[in-house]
Amino acid sequence: MPTKTKKSKTFTSQIEMIESFRKSFAETVKALEIDYSCAIKLGNITYDNQSFRSKMEVITQNEEGEIESKERIDYRTQCHFFGLEPEWLDASFRADNRDWKIVGLKPRARKRPVIAESANGKKYVFAAEDVVISMNNSGKN
């Protein structure tokens, strides 16, 4: 005998469905984040007419009991390869007439490895040389 399933939500577009799924996913995993002292993030979603795919990342606590992203860990451990200073993590610099806060590093992105966050919370990438010049000009070196 077939089992009855809950009626699914209806959406006007694939993008609307994916946005709704992302919100539901975040709400659903909150209990797991508490139970396992971690952060669970859903990455970029790619899709076609019949399906969508995403990478899920689980970030555990470090030795100090803090949840720290891979990008922050990569900055602390590999910043010197790019001429950056460890103490610049979470420091601000000015570029394009805006203030940016250094939040991480993507070492495999050779052209623009530095991840910075704007005041509105959006993340952007910068060339390491540009960040070094900005930090040196601001007197933070």
N, C-alpha and C positions, 0 to 999 in steps of 0.2 A: 504494500500500500504506500503510495507516495506521501511524503511529509509536506505539510504546509509551511511555506516560508513567509516571513514578514514582508509586507508590501514594500517595495523599494521606492526611494524618493525619485521624483521626476525632475529633470534638469533641461534647460533650454539649450545648453551647449556642453561640450566635453570639458571646456575650461572651467565652467561653473561647477561641474561635478568634481573636478580635481581640487578646486579651491575648497569646496565643502568637505571633501575627503580629508584634506590636509588639516582643517580645523577639527574635525571629528577625531582624527588620529592623535593630534596633540592633547585633546581632552581625555582620550582613552588611555594613553600611556602615562598620565600623571601619577596614577596609583603605582605603576611599576617603578617610576623614577623615585618615589618615596620609599617603597619597599627595598629597592636595591641601591639606594644612595647614588644615583647616576643621573645623567641627562640623556634623553633620547631625541634625536633630531632626524627628520625626514629631509633628504637632500633634494636636489632638483628633480623634477618629474618630467620625463619624456613620454609622449603618447602618440597613438595612432587612432584609427577609427574604432578599434575593438579592445584596446588595452592601454595601460600605462605602467611605467616602471620607475622605480626610485631606489636610491641607496639609503639605508638606514644606518645611522651612526649612534653608538652607545658610548658615552664618555663616563668613565669611572672616576672616583675620587683619587687625588694624589696623596702623598704622605702627610700633608698638612690637613687633610680632610676636605679639600676644596675640589670642585669640579672644574677642570681646566681643559680647554679644547686642544686638539692636535696642533692647530695653528699657533697657539700661545706657547705650547711646549716646543714646537719647531723654532719659534723665534728665540726663546731662551737658549736653546742648544746649538743653533746654527747661525745666529745673527752675525757673528764675527766673520763668516765666509763672505758676507756681503758688505763689510765695512761698517756695520751697524753696531751700536753699543747696547748691551743687555739692559741698562737702566732706562733706555728709551721706550721700552714696552709700557704702554699706557700713557706715555708722554704725548703732548700735542705739538703739532707743527702747522705752519700756514702754507697753503698752496691754492692757487686759483681763487684768491681772495676769500678763502674759507679756512676754518680751523678743522684739523683732522687729528684723531687720536690713533696711535699705532696699537693694533690689537692682535697682530699675528704675522706669520710668515709662511709663504708657500715656496719652499726651496726648489721645487721642480719647475716653477715658473721663472725662468732665468731673466726675462725682460722686465717683468713687473712682479717681484716676489713679495713686496711689503703690503700687508692688508691694513687699511686704515678705515676708521668709522667717522662719519660726519655727525653733526649735532642731531640730525633726524634719524640716526640709527642705521642708515644705509652704509654698506661696506663697499669700498673701492680698492683697487690695487694701484701701486705706484712703483716706479723704478727705484731701486735702492739708492742710486747716485743722487736722485732728486731729493729723497728724504734726508740723506746725509748732508747735502748742501743746506736744506731748510733748517735742519737741527743745528748745524754749525752757525748759521746766520742768526738763529734765535738765542745763541749763547748757551745752549744746553749740552755742549760737549766739553 
